[in-house]
Amino acid sequence: MTAALTRATAVELLAAMGAGEVAAVEVVRAHLERIAATEERLHAFLRVLDEPALAHAADVDRRRAAGEPLGALAGVPLALKDILCTAGVPTTCGSRILEGYRPPYDATVVARLRAADAVVVGKTNLDEFAMGSSTENSAFGPTRNPWDTSRVPGGSSGGSAAAVAAFDAPLGIGTDTGGSIRQPAALCGVVGLKPTYGLVSRYGLVAFASSLDQVGPMARTVTDAALLLGAVAGPDPMDSTSLQEPAPDLLGDLDRGVDGLRVGLVAEEIEDGMAPGVRAGLARAVEALERLGAKVADVRLPHAGYGIAAYYLIAPSEASSNLSRYDGVRYGLRVDGATTEEMTARTRDAGFGDEVKRRVMIGTHALSAGYYDAYYAQAQRVRTLIMRDFAAAYESCDVLLGPTSPGTAFPLGAKIDDPLAMYLNDVYTVPSNLAGAPALSLPAGLDDGGLPVGVQLMAPALGEPTLLRVARALEAELAFDPTPRGARSSEEVRA
Ligand code: GLN
């Protein structure tokens, strides 16, 4: 029974709870037990919220019994990335510099999850301030991949991806600045969607690179991801960059199929050095789409290859500005010094990890008077060219298809001392962030080593309904089994 509950999707759990077959408290307790059984091996969570989760679930049960209205995700367990502010609950961003920080308010996404009655079972691990692609940059130790615990889950939303993959929760919230929802989703065999910039409010999302950051859903099925996105999307007066128009209908078209749809296969990416297993996964996706009646043709994004260079100037530039607020004065860690300046310097030296320091230095340099035009301004021009590439591609295509990540999950430690190798993980994901457009990663089978492969679907701004529809059709055709299996999987841990 307990195992069956943790295997279920959000849609299945909602149906079972709605029919009175199971109580929200039982659902949440089963997932908390699963977390307790897997956490020692995975370390997906920085904080498990047992008591508040059970109290929220009991409240859902009580309101259901009383016939009171319930939210769209009533009683469904959810793993929340620890970069979204939760009132009164520590929010660390995977950093020592926020030690002791308890936000006085909820992020809009958190408030909407609460209003939808999703039950937050814990806050998940991440690369410090979401800077990284492996979750190894967390100040609190790495998360491990449920498919093979000697490997990384990807990052920076590695904790949420691992939690969803390990059946700790059917739903996860991640954030994506350059791939941090999609790449860990690919490496952990789950679905992850980065929404159109502005579709989901950033109020209460601790800022990394404000022109790129987006919050989005992670789940084991496309429908669950659509359901979750629907619960958090839409205008927010607290975020002036949130889009004014209401969110598009995400569920209505989900089962319309892809017959006649024009799919552009990103040719540069195919010619590139991706791992054989990823290439095979992509081929499976192409064949499946063609079987379903879609028309697949090559397209070119001539400037996408410059995306990494532009991203790794723009993101650190914005980060260096955003992270100046951690000065030891207002919140978090403080290391005393003889002067304010010395206190701030010591606090930042002790509080930030190596990767964050590297980004602050790169960004400060890129924005400095003598180098601004050569680096930051140039990167912004590349950003415009990439947007134009996408616009041109969408003249002949409805969606684009390519790999999510050049490889599958790599061993812990393999890239941590080589920042450039780590950055190259993001080569296929950053163009959508630079363009502000939505993109989704979907599992497309396993490589020869038994590790999940992700393929990426991209659409123009506000094309989420199309993305989800294509993903839903592909998902049904590919019939991927999300259960981690293999010699070193978390399935060795029996609840
Ligand atoms: N891996 C990328 C980086 O390190 C993307 C991170 C993200 O999307 N938050 O910046």
Residues whose N, C-alpha, C, O or C-beta is under 5 A from the ligand:
A	BS01	LIG	A130 M131 G132 S133 G155 S156 T175 D176 T177 G178 G179 S180 D426
